[in-house]
Amino acid sequence: MAEESDLVMKTIAETDNYSVWTADEPDGEKTYHLELNNVTVHFFQEEWDEFVALVKKIK
């Protein structure tokens, strides 16, 4: 199992209460993480793309 230090993490955006960050997983896949206060939602690339498309539809 990979050590936490093996993950390459990058913050995409953050506010006082929310943040979005990515992690390059040891298997080569990039995952996206949406932190909403005490809840974190984890996405694989395809799920993230669909979520971003959904958010763009909000007016």
C-alpha positions in Angstrom: 0.0 0.0 0.0 1.3 3.5 -0.9 2.4 5.9 1.8 0.5 9.2 2.0 3.7 10.9 1.0 3.6 9.0 -2.3 0.5 11.0 -3.3 0.9 14.2 -5.3 -1.8 16.6 -4.2 -2.7 20.0 -5.6 -5.3 22.4 -4.4 -7.5 23.7 -7.3 -9.6 26.2 -5.4 -10.6 27.0 -1.8 -12.6 29.4 0.3 -13.0 29.6 4.1 -15.4 26.6 4.2 -14.8 24.7 0.9 -11.9 23.3 -1.1 -11.3 21.3 -4.2 -8.1 19.3 -4.7 -6.6 16.6 -6.8 -4.4 13.6 -6.0 -2.3 11.7 -8.4 -2.8 8.2 -7.2 0.0 5.6 -7.2 -1.7 3.7 -10.0 -1.5 6.7 -12.2 -5.2 7.8 -11.9 -6.1 11.3 -10.9 -8.8 11.7 -8.4 -10.7 14.9 -7.4 -11.9 15.7 -3.9 -14.6 18.2 -3.0 -14.5 19.2 0.7 -17.7 20.8 2.0 -17.1 21.6 5.7 -17.0 18.1 7.3 -18.0 16.2 4.2 -15.6 15.1 1.4 -16.8 13.8 -1.9 -14.3 11.8 -4.0 -14.5 11.6 -7.8 -12.7 9.7 -10.5 -12.0 11.6 -13.7 -15.3 10.6 -15.5 -17.4 11.4 -12.4 -15.6 14.8 -12.0 -16.2 15.7 -15.6 -19.9 14.9 -15.2 -20.1 16.9 -11.9 -18.5 19.9 -13.5 -20.9 19.8 -16.5 -23.8 19.7 -14.0 -22.5 22.7 -12.0 -22.1 24.7 -15.2 -25.8 24.3 -15.8 -26.6 26.1 -12.6 -27.7 29.7 -13.2 
